[in-house]
Amino acid sequence: MTNYWNNIKEKIIGQQNLASIGLANLVGSGLAAIFWFYLASIINPENYGEIHYFLGIAGMAQMISLVTTPNVVTVYTAKNIKIQSTLFFLSICAGIISSVIVFILFERIDVSLLILGYIIFELVNGVLIGQKLFKRYAKFFLIQKILTLVLGISFYFGFGFEGVIYALVISYVPSIWIVVNEFRSSRIDFSLLKPRKGFILNNYGINISNAVSGQIDKIIIAPILGFELLGNYALAAQFLVVLMMLSNIVFKYILSQESSGQNTNRLKNYTILLSIVIAVFGVLVIPKIIPILFPKFILAIDAIQIISLSVIPGTITLLYESKLLSMEKSKFLVISKISATIIVVGGFLTLGIIYEIKGLALTLLIAAIFQAVLLFIANRILNKNREEENVA
């Protein structure tokens, strides 16, 4: 009887934790989306594209600097391994170097500071989720998104589109105190890295691949196809972020759960079914509202229809990523990320140049499908090896 009530209690708490992450991500990401959509409604595509060009540079530098990824922080925090300060130290030092290099190349202090803001926010999210402090995670996530909306609009009207990135920098300031607290609670100990270097390096390889595949589009499009096309593409990509919100919420939740040995198969099945519904919505409904809300971004319509289909393979990829990361089997993720990156870069330089925005969107869809298939195969291989070990 006691076990029965304990099981009910665990299920209720689990649902509350998922609700905390879900509500924070839905509301927070919704606020951020409102800001970017509102900005697109009052700004011309060229300026919108220029902002996203520099966001792409900051994003690329951030991912390269994250020597220890948020997923690594989440996994080891969930396993109660006191390595956070060491991981934070490595990434922040790398971030400072990247910020200096970016400033020398572009003479943009706002972009340099944004790199550090990105890094701190990602590391803080990783440790809070790993500690299963879901309500605190929700609080900090919401604070950052509220500041993005309020400061972003205020700085735009106060300083023009050049002030938007400064607003984003300030939105990450509240997360700094958690980083300081982590340095106080555990000491830097590089000896903890050696037995875990394989997992850390594999995840860093994944991060580099994410940096290239996730940010190279903005960096390639601007000099080759211009800021105007980049602006239309960026709006389409923003819709993809919104459509992937549910999948990313589930990923953050199940990563900590699976790292602790919890079964999440039922939740995964529901998530895949919902991703299909969301993809259909993106293909059929969103293109109809573009001419009404964003009349300057008509070029984005075709891209949105194609990119929306990426939600299904993108969701499947995230679910497999969670499982493999929780098992510290990140080698397969590195292979899949590198493969997807090669497809993205090759596709942008061929299909993107030939078919412009349609070619860019189609490239993303092909890369998403290919990555999902590779991780499906990797999962089958691991399951087969496990069965053979059990028989033996």
C-alpha positions, 0 to 999 in steps of 0.5 A: 500500500505504501509503495502504491501511494509513493508511486502516485506521489512520484507521478504527480511530482513528475507531472508538476516538474514537467509542467514547470518546464513546459509552462516556462518554455511556452510562456518564455519562448512565446514572449521571445517569439512575440518580440521577434515577430513584432520586430519583423512587423515594424522593421524592413527585412534588410535590417532584420537580416543584419541583426540575425547575421550578428546573432549568428556570429555570436551564436557560432562563437558561443557554441565553439566556446562551450567546451563543456556543453549544457547537456554534459552539465545536466548529466553530471549534475543529475549524477551528483558529480561535483564537477560544475565549477571546473566545467564552468571555468573552462567554458567561460575562459574560452568565451572570453577569448572568443569575445576578444577575437570577435571584437577585433574582427567586427569592432562590435562590443555588443556582439562580444558581450552577447557571447558571454551572455549566451554561455552563462545562460546555457550553463546555468540552465544545464545545472538547474535542470540537472539538479531538478530545480525545475521551478527555479529554472522556470523562474530564470528562463522567464526573467530572461525572456521578459527582459528580452521583450521589454528591453528589446522593444524599448532599446529599438525605439530608443536607439534604433535596430542597433540597440537590440543586441545590447538589450539581449546582453542585459537580459542575461545579467540575472543568471550571473549570480548562479554561476558565482554560487556554483564556484563557491559551492564546489572547487575547480578540480581538473582531475575530475575531467580525465576519466570523463574526457571521452564523453566531454569531448564527444559532446563538444564535437556535437556542439561544434557541429551544432554551431556550424549547422545552426549558425552557418546559414546566417553567416553564409546567406548574408555575404552571398545572398544579402541581408534582405534574403537573410531577413526572410529566412530568419523569420521562417527560422523563427517560426521553426523555433516556435513549432519546436517548442514542445519538443525542446521542452520534453527534451530538457525534462526527459534528459534529467529523468533518463540520466536518473534511470527513469522510463519516459517511453510513453511521453516520447510516443505522445511527443512524436504524435503531437509533432506531426500535428504541429508540422501539419499546422505549420504547412497549412495555417502559418503561410496564410497569416504571413501576408497579413502580419508580415507583408514585407516578408512574402518570400518567407512563405515557401520556406515556412511550408518546407521548414515546418516538416522538419519538426517531425524528424527534429523531434525524433532526433531530440528524443534519441539524443536524450537517450544516448546522452543519458547513457553517455553514448555520445559517439553516435551523436557526433557522427550524426551531427557531423553528417548533418553539418556536411549536408547543411553546408553543402546544401546552402552552397548549392541548393541555396545559391540555385533556389535561394530561400526554397533551397535553404529550407529544403536543405534543413529538411534533408539534414533533419531527416538524415540525422533522425535516420542515423540516430534510429539506426544507432539506437537499434545497434545499441539495443542489439548489443545490449541483448547480446550481452544479456544472453552472454 
